[in-house]
């Protein structure tokens, strides 16, 4: 599995697996995900989110078509079991990466 290291903005990083939106059987795990595109040298985040269950959230995500229109080619995901950690890490990623499709401001 390909991976991508995303910076959290505090000197720490988080390692995500890289998946194809359509060809993946999503697990019943909780975690974080990023809709992203690659320009050949670098990954760019378009949307950062979290879920209690990848298998219920990702296949029917309301922002995927918009992300794809903006260039998204992959979903990066990482399992994060504890809700408090997901909240904290999602906030850090959004604050540091400024993904254009995240409308909420932290």
LUMVEX-636250 format. One record per residue (C-alpha): x, y, z; residue number from 1; residue in three letters. Coordinates in Angstrom, 2 decimals. Each point is the difference from the previous one (the first is absolute). Layout:
// LUMVEX-636250
REC       px       py       pz  seq  type
REC        X        Y        Z  NUM   ALA
...
***
This chain:
// LUMVEX-636250
REC       px       py       pz  seq  type
REC     0.00     0.00     0.00    1   UNK
REC     1.23     3.46    -0.88    2   UNK
REC     0.16     2.52     2.83    3   UNK
REC     0.23     3.75     0.46    4   UNK
REC     1.33     1.93     2.97    5   UNK
REC    -2.13     3.05     0.82    6   UNK
REC     1.32     2.76     2.32    7   UNK
REC    -2.09     0.96     3.01    8   UNK
REC     1.51     3.48     0.30    9   UNK
REC     1.67    -0.57     3.35   10   UNK
REC     3.07    -1.84    -1.28   11   UNK
REC    -1.78    -3.36     0.12   12   UNK
REC    -1.32    -2.00    -2.92   13   UNK
REC    -2.63    -2.65    -0.63   14   UNK
REC     0.40    -2.90    -2.45   15   UNK
REC    -3.01    -0.70    -2.25   16   UNK
REC    -0.64    -2.86    -2.40   17   UNK
REC    -0.86     1.02    -3.57   18   UNK
REC    -3.11    -1.58    -1.54   19   UNK
REC    -2.09     0.24    -3.15   20   UNK
REC    -3.48     1.23     0.88   21   UNK
REC    -1.76    -2.51    -2.27   22   UNK
REC     2.21    -3.09     0.28   23   UNK
REC     0.23    -0.26     3.77   24   UNK
REC    -2.03    -2.14     2.35   25   UNK
REC    -0.16     2.34     2.96   26   UNK
REC     0.29    -1.45     3.50   27   UNK
REC    -2.29     0.46     2.99   28   UNK
REC     2.72     2.03     1.71   29   UNK
REC    -0.04     3.56     1.29   30   UNK
REC     2.52     2.55    -1.15   31   UNK
REC     1.01     2.99    -2.07   32   UNK
REC    -0.03     0.42    -3.76   33   UNK
REC     1.25     2.52    -2.54   34   UNK
REC    -1.24     0.43    -3.56   35   UNK
REC     3.20     0.87    -1.84   36   UNK
REC     1.71     0.43    -3.34   37   UNK
REC     3.61    -0.33    -1.11   38   UNK
REC     1.76     2.28    -2.46   39   UNK
REC     2.74    -2.56    -0.60   40   UNK
REC     2.23     1.21     2.83   41   UNK
REC    -2.29     0.90     2.88   42   UNK
REC    -3.39    -0.91     1.49   43   UNK
REC    -2.53     2.77     0.63   44   UNK
REC    -2.95    -0.25     2.38   45   UNK
REC    -3.40     1.09    -1.30   46   UNK
REC    -2.13    -1.22     2.90   47   UNK
REC     0.74    -1.38     3.47   48   UNK
REC    -2.59    -1.95     1.96   49   UNK
REC    -0.56    -2.64     2.62   50   UNK
REC    -2.34    -2.95     0.38   51   UNK
REC    -1.14    -2.60     2.50   52   UNK
REC    -0.16    -2.57    -2.83   53   UNK
REC     1.85     0.29    -3.32   54   UNK
REC    -2.30    -2.58    -1.65   55   UNK
REC    -3.10     2.10     0.71   56   UNK
REC     1.47     3.45    -0.64   57   UNK
REC     2.39    -0.10    -2.94   58   UNK
REC    -1.99    -1.83    -2.74   59   UNK
REC    -2.88     2.50     0.25   60   UNK
REC     1.91     3.14     0.94   61   UNK
REC    -1.83     3.15    -1.12   62   UNK
REC     3.25     1.92    -0.68   63   UNK
REC     1.77    -2.58    -2.20   64   UNK
REC    -1.47     1.18    -3.33   65   UNK
REC     0.97     3.58     0.83   66   UNK
REC     3.47    -1.12     1.08   67   UNK
REC     0.39    -1.98    -3.23   68   UNK
REC    -1.03     3.06    -2.06   69   UNK
REC     2.78     1.85     1.83   70   UNK
REC     2.55    -2.67    -0.90   71   UNK
REC    -0.26    -2.62     2.76   72   UNK
REC     1.36    -3.35    -1.11   73   UNK
REC     0.36    -1.85     3.30   74   UNK
REC    -1.20    -0.39     3.55   75   UNK
REC     2.65    -0.04     2.71   76   UNK
REC    -1.12    -1.69     3.20   77   UNK
REC     1.30    -0.91     3.41   78   UNK
REC    -1.70    -1.91     2.81   79   UNK
REC    -0.43     2.07     3.16   80   UNK
REC    -2.21    -1.82     2.47   81   UNK
REC    -0.56     2.61     2.70   82   UNK
REC    -2.46     2.78    -0.86   83   UNK
REC     1.92     2.61     2.00   84   UNK
REC     3.16    -0.74    -1.99   85   UNK
REC    -1.91     0.18    -3.30   86   UNK
REC    -1.42     3.40     0.98   87   UNK
REC     3.41     1.34     0.98   88   UNK
REC     1.86    -1.35    -3.03   89   UNK
REC    -2.69     1.08    -2.47   90   UNK
REC     0.10     3.53     1.39   91   UNK
REC     3.80     0.09    -0.24   92   UNK
REC    -0.01    -1.25    -3.60   93   UNK
REC    -2.63     2.54    -1.09   94   UNK
REC     1.80     2.86     1.72   95   UNK
REC     3.34    -0.92    -1.53   96   UNK
REC    -1.02    -1.18    -3.49   97   UNK
REC    -2.86     2.45    -0.68   98   UNK
REC    -1.86    -2.43    -2.28   99   UNK
REC    -2.25     2.07    -2.27  100   UNK
REC    -3.09    -2.21     0.37  101   UNK
REC    -0.11     0.20     3.80  102   UNK
REC    -2.50     2.73     0.69  103   UNK
REC     0.16    -0.07     3.78  104   UNK
REC     2.61     2.23     1.54  105   UNK
REC     1.98    -0.92     3.09  106   UNK
***
